Amino acid sequence: MSKGTKVPGYMQGKGSRNPRGIIGDREIRYKCSLQNTVLDVLRGRPGWQEVPGQNNIPQNVQANPKQQGQQSTGQQPSNTGKSGSGSTNQGTTFGNKGSVRNPQQGPGTQPGVPTRLGDGDWDFYWCDREWLAQNYDTMFLYEHQKILHFRNHYELTRKNLMVKNLKRLKKQTERELGKAEGQSFEFFPTTYELPSEYHIFVEEFKKNPGIIWIMKPAARAQGRGIFLFRRLKDITDWKKGEYQPLSDPNREVPETYVVQRYIENPYLIGGRKFDVRVYVLVVSYNPLKVWLYRSGFARFSNTRFSLDSIEDTYVHLTNVAIQKNAPDYDPDKGCKWSTQQLRKYLCAKHGVEAVKNAFKGIDNIIIKSLQSVQKIIINDKHCFEMYGYDVLFDSDLKPWLIEINASPSLTASGKEDYDLKFGLLNDVLNVLDLENRLTGKEKRIGGWDLLWEDGPILADDGNMECTPNGTTASIPNSFLGCHNDRKRQLRELFTAAQSIKKS
């Protein structure tokens, strides 16, 4: 075979000493189901080629013959909140390395190896959640392929399931390590699922008369359906009888909500409430390997904070999808700050040590939440997940977990936002390293810092802005909101990696 011959990726991996599955000296073929910044990044990536045809058609899927024409059972759980983790469609099995294979092949085919269709071959697929739910259970993934989302990602990103898993891990920690260790989970507000936990909620409600609660649909996004209340009669749909087992099968089941104790003392800047969007990349759940992005942003409410009008969503909800509809909304007025700008402001107000402890609390939120689903998520070496964590500081600079997004918005609201997300997504591809340019031992790649790999990662290079006196002894490799000269770092990183690999 001549040197210039292009070889399919699955053949390149055979006989290779590199277990990472080198794609080889050819273009990387990608699919993308979104029409926003991520598509710009993929199209601008040197050596990457878009697969022709509709992106939402799974060209390399070899379906189980018994399942053709049937609806996939790989959907997100229903509003009962029951988990579908660990289950797959009948007739599919998990390979010994996390890949999915179909044991029932047609005549003349090798078991576990489906027919490859020319234009359908892809190496990387930024798919949406709906596509994954419909196709993952009947799909074979080759050694080199990477796809967005783990099969049951919703165990962490549905609000009710997130809290359920956190509560379970907290109880387990208290039972095994004691109550004191359980205090490390005090980062999410008192929460109940409705309608299933309505009676328990009512008991708690009566113990604390007059406080404010917030209702959130378990499976909606962008602030839709959220409201605050002080009186039980404001949620009459959840009274006894509305959620009992239905004798009429045609009667509509109530939508699942979570009700949380509202954080009434948020940290304010300029009198306005804000939360912080933090980006987290998980490339493996077994072992757990987590990257934290240095850059992010704080989203401010358009109206000054007050508890006098709990009906005003422009006061209490910081979602851009909500705020941009405010009558006097002005995106240039400062509705977003970079995480670097926020960290500098907080350091000036409260000192470096206090802010370091506050941001350390965010690290704790990330790791504890991921550990809560580590044994539940169906781990697959082909899958990765980029989460958008929403964190709120209270007036004591204590961070609170608001929610976790499996599909954080990648549509830019302005030039700075576009530059942030373009760099973020480019660095996701750098971490995944389909081009095989890195050594696999890096602790920083562009704006991503390796936070956890089957245990905490310690920093080995100084950062004067975030570490006192430049010392890194026993300092976690976490630099959220710190200086981020990602382009220079990448140039030096790739040069050093190539030198190591040549030697």
N, C-alpha and C positions, 0 to 999 in steps of 0.2 A: 504493500500500500504506500503510495507516494506521500511525501511530507505534507503536501497541500490538500490532500483528500479530507473532506469533512466527514467525520464519523458521528453517528448518532450518540447522544449522551449516555444512553444505557449501555452501549458497547464500550465507551471510553472507560467506564468504571470497572470492567472485567479485567482481572489480572493486575489492576493497579495496586500499588502498595499503600496508596493514600486512602484511608477509610472514609474520607469526607466525600468521595464521589466526584472526581474532577469531570467537568463538562467537556473540556478539551479545547483544541484550537479551532473554534467555530463561534458563530454568533449565538447569543443566548436568546431564546425565543420566549416571549412573555404574552400573557393575556391580562386584561384589566376590565373590570365591570363598571368602573367609575369614570366620570368625565370631569375630573378636577385636577388638583395639583399633582396627585400621584401619577396620572397619565402623562403630564408634562415631564415629570422626572424620568419615567420609563422611556419615553420617546427621546429624551435628551441624553440618555445613558450610552456612552460609546460602546459599540459592539453588541448592543441589544436590538432585537428585531421583533416587531409586533406580529403575532400570528394573525393571518387574514381571516375574515369571516366574523360572525357575531360572537362577541365575547362571552355571552351567557349560554352558549351551546357547548356542552362538555364533549369535545371531539374524541378524547382518549378514554372515555368511559366504556367499560365492557360490562353491560348490565346482566344480572342474573336472569335467564330466560323466564323463570317463574314470576319475576317481578315486573316484567315489561307490561306497561299499561296500568300498573298499580301505583297508588300514591305512596311515596316514601314515608316510612315511620320515623325518619330522622328529623322530626320537627322539634322546635323548642317546646318545653312542657306547657301544658294547658294552664288555665287560670287556677287550677286546683293547687298549683305549686309543687306537684309531684315531679320528681327528677327522673329524667330518662337516661341518666348516666350509666355507662357500662353496657348499654343495650345496642344491638345493631340489627339491621334487617335480616330476616331469615335467609340463610344461604351464603352469608359472607363471614369471613374470619379475619382475625388480625394476624399478620405475619410476625415472625419472631423478632423483628426489629421495628415493629410499629407500623409497617406498611399494611395496606388492606389488599387482600387477594380474593379472587372469586374461585371457589373450588369447582364450580360447575361450568366447564368450558364446552364449546361446541365441538363437533367432530373435527379431527385433524389439528387441534390446537394443543399446545403444551400446557399442562396444568399450571395455573398461576400466571400465565403470560398471555395477555389479551392481544388482539390484533391492533397494530399501530396504524393510524390513519394519517397520511402525509401532513396536511395543513393543520391537523388537530394536535400535533406534537407540541408540547410546551415544556419549558423548564421552570417557569415562575408564573404563578397566577395570583393576582390581587383580586380575589373574588368577594362577593357579598355574602352575608350570612345565610340568606335564603337559598342561594345556589348550593352552598356547602351542605345545608340541611337536607336538600333534595338529592344530592349526588354522592356524598362522601361514602355512604355505606355500600355502594355498588362500584366503587372506583379503585383501580389499581394505580399506585404511585411508584414510579421508578426511582432508583437509587438517588438520582440527581435532582428530582423535582421538589420544589418548595411551594407551599400554598398558605395563604393567610387563613387564620382561625383554626383553633382546635375544635374537634367534633362537638363537644358539649361545653363550649366557652360560656354559655349562659349561666352556668353554675356560679359564676362570679359576677356577671354583669346584669342579671335580673335582680332588681332591688330586694325582693323577698328572699331569693335563694342566697344572695350575698350575705344577708344578715343571719339567715339560718345556719350557714356554714361557719360564720364567725362565732356565733353563739356556741355551736358544737365544739369548736376547737378551744374556746375559752373554758368551757366546762371540763374538757379533757385536761387542759393545762392545770387548772385548779386542783383537779383530782390527783394528778401525778406529781405536780411541783409545788402546790400550795396556793393559797389565796393571794399572797403577795405577787407571785408571778402572773396571776390572772389580771392584775392591775394594768399590765402592758396592753390589754385589749380594750381599755376604756377610751376608745377613740371613735366610737359610733354612738349616736344618741339612743335612748330607750326606744325600741321599735317593736311593733306588732304587725302581723299580717291580717288583713281583713278580706273576706269575712271570717276566716277560719279561727282567728284568735280574738273575736269580738268580745266575748265575755271576759277574758283576761284583761283586755284593754280597758273595758268599763271599770273594772276593779281598780286598776292603776289610775284611771282618770279621776275617780272619786276621791282617791287619796291626795290628789294635788289639784284642788279646785282653783280655777282662774288662770292656770298656765296655758300657753299657746301650743297647739299641736299642728303638724303639717301632714297633709294627705298627698300621697304620690302614687300614680298608677305603676304597677310593678314592671310593666314591659313597654312603657312609652319613653320617649326621649324629648329633648329640647324644651323641657318645662311644661309640656302639654298635660293638662288635666290636674295640675298641682294647685292646691288651695290651703289656706290656713283657717283654723277655727278655734273657738274657746268653749263652745257649747255642744253637748251631745246632739241636740236637735238639728244641728247643722249637717249631720251625717245620717239623716233618718233612713236612707236607703239600706243602712247596715243594721237596722234594728232586728230584734229577734223575730225569726220567721222568714226574713227575706233571703236567708242563706241556708235554710234547712234543706235536707235531701228533697229533690224535686219529684213529685208524683207524676207531673206532666212532663214527658220527655221533650216537648216542644217549648217549654218555658225557658227563657233566656237565663243563663247562669250569670250572677253578678261578676263584674270585672274584679280581678285581684288588685288590691291596693296594699301599700304599707302606710302605717301611721307612725310618725316619729315625734318625739318631744322636740319642739322648735328651739333652736339655739338663740336665745333672746338677747345675748350680749356679744354680737359679732364684733371683731376688730374693725374699726372704721378709719378710713383715710379721706379727709375732706368731708367727713360726715356721711360718707357713702359705704355701703356694704360691698364686699368683693369675695370671690373665691379664686383658687389657683388651679389652673390646668397643668397637670404633671404627666409627662409621657413615660411609659414603662414598656420595655420590650422583653418578652419571654420567648426564648428559643428552645426551651426544654422544661418539662415538669419533672422528669425523672432522669438524671438529677435536676433539681431546680436551678435554672440559670437565668439571671435577671439583669437587665441593663436599664440604667436611669439616664434620661436625657437632661443635659445641663440647662437647656433653654425651655421656656414655656411662657405662660402669660397669666396675669391676674385680670379677671373680668369684673368690672364695676357696674353697680346698678346706676341707672340714669337719674334717680331721685334720692334725696337725702333720707337716711334711715330714720324710721319712727315706728313705734308700736301702736300708734293711735289709729292707724288705718291698716288693718291686717288684710283687707281685701285688695289692696293696691299691689299688683304683681310687679310693677316697675320699681317698687321699694324693696321687695323681699326676694325676688328671683333674679339672678345675675346672668341667666342664659342669654346669649346674643340674640337667639331667635325670638325671645320675649322683648328684650330691651330695644331692638331696632324698630319696634312698632310704637314706641312711646311718641307722643305728639311733639316733644321738643328734643328728640334724639339727635345727637350730633356726634358722629364717630370720631371727629377730630378733637372733641372736647376732652378726651382722656378716658374713654371707656375700657381701654386695655393698656396695661403696663407689661413690659417684659419682666420675666422672673428676675433678671439681673437688676433691673430698676427697683423692683420691690425689695430685693435683698439689701441693696444699698440704703434704701429709705429706712428699713427696719433696723439696720445696723446703726445708722445715725441717731435713731430715736432710742434704742434700747441696748446698744452695745453688741459687739461681735459674739460674745459668749452666749447671751440670751437667744440670739438669732440662730446660732449653731445648734443649740438644744432644740429650738422649735423645728428646724429643718431635719434634725435627727429623728424627731417624732414622725415626720413624713416617711422617712426610711422605714421606721417601725411599722407604720400603716401598710406600706407596700409589701413588706416581707410577711407580716402576719396574715394579711388577706390572701396572698398567694399560697401560703402554707395551708390555709383553711380549705383549699380545694385541690391541693397537690395530689391527694390519693383518689380524688374523684374524677379529675380531668382525664380524658382518654389521651394519654401521651402518644405522640407520633413524631418521629424525627423529621418528617417532611413538613410539619406544621410550625407556625410561629404566630405570635399574637402581639399587636401593638395596642396597649390599653391607654385610655385617657382617664386618669384619676382626677376627680374634683375634690379639693380639700379646702376647708374653711378654717380660718383662725378666729378664736374668740378673743375677748379683750385681755386675756392673760397670755396670749400668744400660744395657746394650746391648739394643735391642729386636730380637726375633726374630719372623718371621711364622710363625704356626702353621697357619692356614687362612683361607679366604675363603668366606663364606656368601652364596649368592644369595637365600635366603629366611630371613634372621635372624628369630628368634622375636619375634613381636609380641604374645604373650600375657603379660600382666603378672603378676608374682609378688607384688605388693603395691602400696600406694598410690603410693609414690615411683616405683616402676617404671612404673606406669600413667601418672603425670603426665609422666614422661620420654618414653615412647613416644607418648603423645597429642600432646605438643608437637612431637616429631620428625616424626610423620606429617603433622600440620597444616602444618608448615614445608616438607615435601616438596611439598605442593599449592601452597604460596605460591611456591616456586621455579618450579614448572611453570607457574603463573600462567595457568590457563585463563580466568580472569575478565578478563585483560588490564588489570590494575591497576598494573603496574610499567613501568619504562622499558626494561628489558632490559640495563641497564648497571650493575646493583647488584653490589657486592662482598660484601655481607652481607644475608641475608634470614632474620630470626628467629635461629635457632641455626646456620644454615648459612653458612659462610664460603667464598667462591670461592677454591679452592686453585690451580687450574690452568686456563688457557684457551689452548691451543696454546702454552703457555709459563707460567712461574711468575708468580703474581699477588703484587704487593707491597701491604702495608697502607697505607691513607691516613687512618686514624683511630686515635688512641692507645688503649691499654688498659693502665692502670697496673699491673694485676695480672700481666701477662705480658710486658711490654716494659720493660726497665730505664729509669728516669727518664722514662717516657712517650714516648720517642723512637720514631719509626716509619721512620726513614731506612733503606732497603734491608731492611726487616723483612718476611718472608713473611707473607701474609695467612692465617696459620694460628694458631688460638687454642684448640686442643684442651685441655679442662680449665680454661678461663678463665671468668671471670664471664659469666653469660648471662641478662641481663634481656631476654628475647626479646619479651615482650608490649609493653614500652615501645618497643623498637627497631622493632617492626612498626608500631605506631601512627605513629611519626615517619616511618618509611619510606613508608608509604602516603600520608600527608599531603603529603610532599615530592614524591612521584611524581605525584600528581594536579595539584599546582601547576605542575610542569614541563610536563605534558601539556596543560594548559589554556593555558599561555603559548606 
